[in-house]
Amino acid sequence: MSAILVEHQGPIGIVTLNRPEKHNAFDDTLIGELTATLKSMDSDTAIRVLVLSSAGKSFSAGADLAWMKRMAACSETDNFRDAMALGELMHTLHSLSKPTVARVQGAAYGGGVGLIACCDMAIGAYDATFALSEVRLGLIPAVIGPYVIAAIGKRQAQRYFLSGERFDAAAAYRIGLLHEIAKDEEELDERIGNLVESLLLSAPDAQREGKSLIDAVAFRPITSDMIEDTAHRIARLRVSREGQEGLSAFLEKRDPGWIPPRAE
């Protein structure tokens, strides 16, 4: 059985972690399949938005114990190669050219938190739980660290990276890991659907450029080079086909061409 399920709902791509019996824990097979799936979704021009979901009771319990035991017996070189594969997965998800939404229920530990942090948006069920518990195993959340710190900030990372304690959805929302909390999975799907509908109203090239802009300017000093770079970015988009279409549609009081046809 595949570790990943893929579903297309028109312009929406749904990627589901599919190891429910293992609480969707990571092993080398899941990492490889998920990386390949994300790359395929990114190159599919029919897909506008990607939703990352999971089967079963947990979002992802982090690393699979059998996989960890196997890697503990390997050399540092082998472990480096293995960690780089996880690094490629996280970078691929973070760098996807289209909006990504994490649908979070149940437990999200270790690498599962990394996946959430790599998504542009995340909505979780009220009973979801989270932990960065690597330190309790004598390890650190190294590969996922840059993405988690970007999501929750240095101060919160100092607490949860060092304590390894569990925290609930309310805390995840408060520190910025989640954007919204739903009372149950029915409401979770409703909120995910509303967010996806909103994303489909926006221009796909502009969304890609918006993601690039955030990476280029976030947490960096506002210099003359940055000002010039941002001016070039908006000037380029103003004369682009998409920018021209958006302005024309606004002036003509019609939907721009990138909005999916409305159901009759």
N, C-alpha and C positions, 0 to 999 in steps of 0.2 A: 504494500500500500504506500502511495506517495506520501512524503512528509509535508507536501504542500498541495493545496487545492486552489484552482484558479477558476474564476467565474467572470463572465462579461455580462453586464447589464447595460446595454447601449454604450454610452461614453464612460461608464463606471467600471473599473476593474477591481474585483475583490480577491485578495490573496489571503488564504486561510491557513494558519499553522495547523497541521493535521496529525499530531501525535497525542491525542487526548489521554491515552493510557499512560503516557509519560509526562502528563501536564505540559505538553509542548516544549519539553526541555530540549536544549540545543545539543546536537552532535554534529560530526563532520558532514553527514548526509544532509541533514536539514539545512545547515549553513550553505552547502553547495547548491542545493535545489532552490533555496530562497534567493540567493544571489543571482542565479541564472534567470529565475522568474522575474525578478525586479528589472533586470536589464532588458528582458524581452518586453515587458510592459512599457518601459520607458521609450523603446523604439517603435511601439505601436501607436501610430498617429490617431487611431480611432479611440484610444483611451484618453480621457481628459482628467480624470481624478482616480486615485488609487486608495482603496480602503484596506488596511491591514487588520485582519480579524484572527480568530482562533476557535478551534473546536473544543468542546468539553468544558470542564469546570474552571480551567485556568487559562490565562493569557499566555504566560510562559514562565516556568519555574527556573529559568536560567540554564545552567550547564547540566547535561545528563550525567548522572553519577558514574555509569559504566564508562562513558567517554573520558571523564576526568580521571578515573582510575587507570585507564589505558595510557593517557598522556602523562600521568605521573611517573610511569615506568620508562618513558622515552627521554631522549637527550634534550639538552637545551636548544639545540639546532632544530630538532623536530618540533619542539614546543613553540619556537619562534615561527616556524612555517605554519603551524596550526593557528597561532594567534593572528598571523597576517591574513589568513582566510576569513577570520571573524572581522578583522579590520576592513577587508574589502567589502564584506556584507554591510557593515555600518556606514561606510563611506558611500556605497551605492545607494542605500536608502536615503541618506541625508542629502545626497546630490541629485536625486531624481529631478527631472526637469518639469514635472507636473505636481500639483498639490497632493499631499499624502495625509491620510487621516487614520489614526489608530483607534480601533474599537476595543476597549479594555474591560474585561470582566475577570473576576477571580484573582488569582495570585499572579503578580508580575515581579519576578525577582532577578537580580543580576542582569544578565544579557537581555531579559525581557524588558527591564527598565530602559536599557540602551535602545531597543527598538522603538519604544514610545518616544524617547527623547529625540531620535532621528527623524520622526515624523513631524510634519509641519504643524499638525493639530492633533489633539488627543481628547477623547471624551471617555469617561469611565463610569462604570456602575458604582452605586453607593457602597456596595460590599467588597469592592476591589481592595486588595492589599499589596503593599510594595516593600521591597527591601533591597539594599545594596550590601549583602551579607558576606561578601568575599573576605573581608578582614577577619571574620570568625573562622575562616579556613586557612588563615595565614597567607591570604592572597590580597590583591587590590583590583578594583574595577578599571584596569588600565586602558584597555582598548576602547571601552565605551565612555571612558572618563571625559574626553573633550565635549562630547555631545550632551552628556548629563549635566556637566557644569554649565554649558551654554543654556540649558533649559531651566535649571534651578538656581544658578548662581554659586559663587565661590563659598559664601557663608553657609548656605544650606548643605553644600557638598561636604564641608568640613564636619558637619554633624553626622550625616548619614554614611559617608565613606568610612568614618572612624568608629562609629558606634555599631554599625551593622544592624541596627534595630529595625523592626517593622514599622510601617506607618500606613494610615488608612487613606481613603480617597479624599477626605476633607483636607488632610495635611498635604496630599499630592496636589490638590487644587490650590491651596494656599501658597505653596512654594513654586508653582508654575509648571509642574509636570503635566497636569491636566488643565484643559481649558474649561471644561464643564463636567458636572456630575449628574447622573441620571439615577432615579430612585430604584429602577429595576431594568431588566434587559429589554422589556418592551419599550420603555421610555428611551433607553439607550439607542435602540434602532431608530426610533422616531427622531431623536436629536441628530444622529448621524445623517439620516435622510435629509433633514432640514439644512444641515451644513453643506452637504453635497449639492443640493439644489442651489444654494447660494453661490457655491464655487463655480457651478456651470454657467452662471450669469456673467462671469468675468472672462476677459479675453485671455486665451491660452498663452500667446506669446508674451503678453504683459505679465502674466503670472510667473512664467519662467524668468523673465527679466527682473521681476520683483524679488524672487528668491536669490538671484545673483546679486542684486543690490544689497540685500540684507547681509550676505556674506562679505561683501566688499567694504561695508561701512560700519558694521556693528562693533562697538567697543574700541573703535579707532579714533585718534584725534582728528578734528576737522581742520585739515590743512588746505592750502591752495590747490594742491594736486587732487584732493578729494572733491573739492568744489568743482574743479574743471571736469573731473571724471563724471560726476553726477549730471552736470550740464550736458555733456556729450550723450549720456544715456537718454535723457528726456528728448533731446533734439533728434536723436536717431529714431525714437519711437513716434514722435510727432509726424514724421514724414513717411513712416512705414505703412504698408498696406493695412495692417490691423488698426493702427492709429487713425488713419484716414477714414476707415470704415466706422470706427467708433464715433468719431466726430460727426460724420454724415448721418448716422443713425440717430444720434441725439438731436441734431437740428431738424431732421425729417420726422421726428417723433415715431420711430419704428424700432424694432429689435435689431441689434447688430447680427451679422451673419453667423457668429459663433454660438449663439444661443440655440439649443435644440428646439425643434418644432414643438409647439404646445399641443397636448392631447385635446382632441375635440370632445 
